[in-house]
């Protein structure tokens, strides 16, 4: 990892390296959740579809992103677009560019994995395999309601890092703060993959050097994990789409698409890296 390098720059560079050996498919369409689902889990993610049918998911409710992407001109301009060029937008500052860039990166990552025959392993639990215990200090980046109870029930001390000031303070079994530097005292960290989209991932992971386990999870966790593993992430867990056409149909119908994907967990100590997998040489790694 070069000094001063960012996750965005490294992700884009890795995709460009793969594209040098085998061109990527272009964009076919962007599929957005229906208006009536936006206040539910069914309406949180869009799906960017490549011409080979591969999908890439991205959270679509930051600011006015959903509304801006829903404009006819914006969506029409995506058909036939260069997916790698769209992925480069992930390094931009605006939410729409980052969202489309993230969706493109996730789609191209799945395209790469399918080409080289890499299949992400099944996830064994919903809490990133942190195994919280009474002597742990767990840092939670983003308030994971149901998962919070797993940590507090185990007797672990929990510090939640949030962006919302109205949540700050002492609560029953946990404390909420805006200061990411407090992660430095945590030995385990559970982080939402939303940090990849809101531009805080580099900052957040920079405070996790003392953690022995750092799990980043969420449906939007679909990029190549190499840059994250270099920054201390030990588990990267997302949704592996098993039926892309069914996911598109579900989004169009305003239905849940979770039955058409499985939860996976890529573990740093098991993942060989893109280079060893052959993605950066155009050859599939042996074995």
C-alpha positions in Angstrom: 0.0 0.0 0.0 1.5 3.3 -1.1 1.7 6.1 1.4 -1.2 8.5 0.9 -3.1 6.0 -1.3 -6.9 5.8 -0.8 -9.2 2.8 -1.0 -11.0 4.4 -3.9 -7.7 4.8 -5.9 -6.6 1.3 -5.2 -10.0 -0.3 -6.1 -10.0 1.6 -9.4 -6.4 0.7 -10.1 -7.1 -3.0 -9.5 -10.0 -3.0 -11.9 -7.9 -1.2 -14.5 -5.3 -3.9 -14.1 -7.8 -6.6 -14.7 -9.4 -4.8 -17.7 -5.9 -4.7 -19.4 -6.2 -8.5 -19.9 -9.9 -8.9 -20.6 -12.3 -6.1 -21.4 -15.3 -5.7 -19.2 -18.9 -5.8 -20.5 -20.7 -2.5 -20.8 -23.7 -1.3 -18.7 -27.1 -2.6 -19.7 -29.3 -0.8 -17.2 -29.7 0.6 -13.7 -32.5 -0.8 -11.6 -33.9 1.3 -8.8 -36.2 0.4 -5.9 -39.8 1.5 -6.3 -40.9 4.7 -4.5 -43.3 2.9 -2.1 -40.4 0.7 -0.7 -38.0 3.5 0.2 -38.8 3.4 3.9 -38.2 -0.4 4.0 -35.3 -2.7 3.6 -36.6 -3.5 0.1 -35.9 0.0 -1.0 -32.4 0.6 0.2 -30.3 -0.7 -2.8 -30.1 -0.2 -6.5 -28.7 -2.7 -8.9 -26.4 -1.9 -11.9 -26.7 -4.5 -14.6 -23.9 -5.3 -17.0 -24.5 -6.7 -20.5 -23.5 -10.1 -19.4 -26.2 -10.0 -16.7 -23.9 -9.4 -13.8 -25.3 -7.1 -11.1 -23.6 -4.7 -8.7 -25.5 -3.4 -5.6 -25.2 0.0 -4.0 -27.1 1.8 -1.2 -29.2 4.5 -2.9 -30.6 6.6 -0.1 -27.8 9.0 0.6 -29.2 12.5 0.3 -31.2 12.9 -2.9 -29.4 10.1 -4.8 -32.5 8.0 -5.5 -34.4 11.0 -6.9 -31.5 12.1 -9.1 -30.9 8.7 -10.5 -34.6 8.3 -11.1 -34.6 11.1 -13.6 -35.2 9.8 -17.1 -32.1 11.5 -18.6 -29.8 10.1 -16.0 -30.9 6.5 -16.5 -31.1 6.7 -20.3 -27.5 7.8 -20.4 -26.3 4.7 -18.6 -27.4 2.1 -21.2 -24.2 1.1 -23.1 -22.0 3.1 -20.8 -18.4 2.0 -20.2 -18.6 0.3 -16.8 -15.0 0.9 -15.9 -15.4 4.6 -16.7 -18.5 4.6 -14.4 -16.5 2.9 -11.7 -13.9 5.7 -11.7 -16.7 8.0 -10.5 -16.4 6.3 -7.1 -13.4 8.6 -6.5 -15.6 11.7 -6.9 -17.1 13.8 -4.1 -20.7 13.8 -5.1 -23.1 11.2 -3.8 -24.5 10.2 -7.2 -21.1 9.7 -8.8 -19.9 7.6 -5.8 -23.1 5.5 -5.8 -22.9 4.7 -9.5 -19.2 4.1 -9.1 -19.7 1.7 -6.1 -22.4 -0.2 -8.0 -20.1 -0.5 -11.0 -17.1 -1.6 -8.9 -19.3 -4.2 -7.2 -20.6 -5.5 -10.6 -17.1 -5.6 -12.1 -15.8 -7.4 -9.0 -18.4 -10.1 -9.4 -17.5 -10.3 -13.1 -13.8 -10.8 -12.2 -14.6 -13.4 -9.6 -16.8 -15.4 -12.0 -14.2 -15.3 -14.7 -11.5 -16.7 -12.5 -13.7 -19.2 -10.7 -13.6 -17.6 -7.3 -16.7 -18.2 -5.1 -17.0 -16.4 -1.8 -17.5 -18.7 1.2 -20.7 -18.8 3.2 -21.1 -16.6 6.2 -21.4 -18.5 9.5 -23.2 -15.7 11.5 -24.7 -12.3 11.2 -22.1 -10.5 13.4 -19.0 -10.9 11.3 -17.7 -13.8 13.4 -16.5 -11.3 16.1 -17.4 -13.8 18.9 -18.0 -11.0 21.5 -17.0 -11.9 25.0 -17.2 -10.2 28.4 -13.6 -8.9 28.3 -14.0 -7.4 24.8 -14.4 -3.7 23.9 -16.4 -3.8 20.7 -16.5 -0.8 18.4 -19.5 -0.6 16.2 -19.5 1.8 13.2 -23.1 2.4 12.5 -25.8 1.4 15.0 -26.7 -2.2 14.1 -29.8 -2.6 16.2 -30.3 -6.5 16.3 -26.5 -7.1 16.4 -26.0 -4.7 19.2 -27.9 -7.0 21.5 -25.6 -9.9 20.7 -22.7 -7.9 22.0 -24.3 -6.5 25.1 -25.8 -9.9 26.0 -22.2 -11.4 25.9 -21.2 -8.7 28.5 -18.9 -6.9 26.0 -18.4 -3.1 26.4 -19.7 -1.4 23.2 -18.8 1.9 21.7 -20.9 3.0 18.7 -19.5 5.5 16.2 -22.3 7.4 14.5 -22.8 10.4 12.3 -26.1 11.4 13.9 -25.7 13.8 16.8 -29.2 13.0 18.2 -27.9 9.5 19.1 -24.9 10.6 21.1 -24.7 9.6 24.8 -24.9 6.8 27.2 -27.5 4.2 26.6 -28.5 0.9 28.1 -25.4 -1.3 27.6 -23.6 0.9 25.1 -22.3 4.4 24.4 -22.7 6.4 21.2 -20.1 9.0 20.1 -19.2 11.0 16.9 -15.5 10.5 17.5 -14.0 7.7 15.4 -10.7 8.0 17.2 -12.3 6.1 20.1 -12.0 3.0 17.9 -8.4 2.9 18.9 -9.3 1.4 22.3 -11.4 -1.4 20.8 -10.1 -4.9 20.3 -12.9 -5.9 17.9 -14.8 -3.7 15.4 -18.0 -4.3 13.4 -18.3 -1.8 10.6 -21.1 -1.2 8.2 -20.1 -1.3 4.5 -21.9 2.1 4.1 -18.5 3.7 5.0 -17.4 2.7 1.6 -20.1 4.9 0.1 -20.1 7.9 2.4 -16.4 8.5 2.0 -15.3 7.7 5.6 -13.8 4.2 5.1 -10.1 5.4 5.0 -10.7 7.6 8.1 -12.5 4.9 10.1 -10.0 2.1 9.3 -7.2 4.4 10.2 -8.4 4.2 13.8 -8.7 0.4 14.0 -5.0 -0.5 14.2 -5.3 -2.0 17.7 -8.2 -4.3 16.8 -7.5 -8.0 16.3 -10.8 -8.5 14.4 -12.4 -5.9 12.0 -15.5 -7.1 10.2 -17.0 -5.0 7.5 -20.5 -6.2 6.5 -23.6 -5.2 4.5 -25.3 -5.9 1.2 -23.1 -3.2 -0.4 -19.9 -5.1 0.5 -19.2 -6.3 -3.0 -15.9 -4.8 -4.1 -12.6 -6.6 -4.3 -11.4 -6.8 -0.6 -7.7 -6.5 -1.2 -7.4 -2.7 -0.3 -9.5 -3.3 2.8 -7.5 -6.3 4.0 -4.4 -4.2 3.7 -6.0 -1.7 6.1 -6.8 -4.2 8.8 -10.2 -5.6 7.8 -10.2 -9.3 8.7 -13.6 -10.3 7.4 -15.6 -8.7 4.5 -19.2 -9.9 4.3 -21.8 -9.1 1.7 -24.5 -10.6 -0.5 -23.6 -13.0 -3.3 -26.3 -12.8 -5.9 -27.4 -16.3 -7.0 -30.2 -15.3 -9.5 -29.6 -11.9 -11.0 -32.7 -11.9 -13.1 -34.9 -12.7 -10.1 -33.2 -9.8 -8.2 -34.1 -7.4 -11.0 -37.7 -8.7 -11.1 -38.0 -8.3 -7.3 -36.7 -4.6 -7.5 -39.2 -3.9 -10.3 -42.1 -5.4 -8.3 -41.1 -3.8 -5.0 -40.4 -7.1 -3.4 -37.5 -8.5 -1.3 -34.7 -9.9 -3.3 -32.9 -11.6 -0.3 -34.1 -15.0 -1.4 -32.0 -14.6 -4.5 -28.7 -14.0 -2.8 -26.7 -15.7 -0.1 -24.7 -14.1 2.7 -20.9 -14.6 2.3 -17.8 -13.8 4.3 -14.4 -13.4 2.7 -11.8 -13.9 5.4 -8.4 -12.3 5.1 -6.5 -15.3 6.3 -8.2 -17.5 3.6 -8.3 -15.1 0.7 -5.3 -15.4 -1.7 -5.7 -12.0 -3.3 -6.4 -11.0 -6.9 -2.8 -11.5 -8.0 -2.5 -15.1 -6.8 -6.0 -15.8 -8.2 -4.7 -14.8 -11.6 -7.1 -11.8 -12.1 -4.2 -9.4 -12.8 -2.4 -11.7 -15.2 -5.4 -12.9 -17.3 -4.8 -16.5 -16.1 -6.7 -18.5 -13.6 -4.6 -19.6 -10.7 -4.0 -23.3 -10.3 -5.8 -25.4 -7.8 
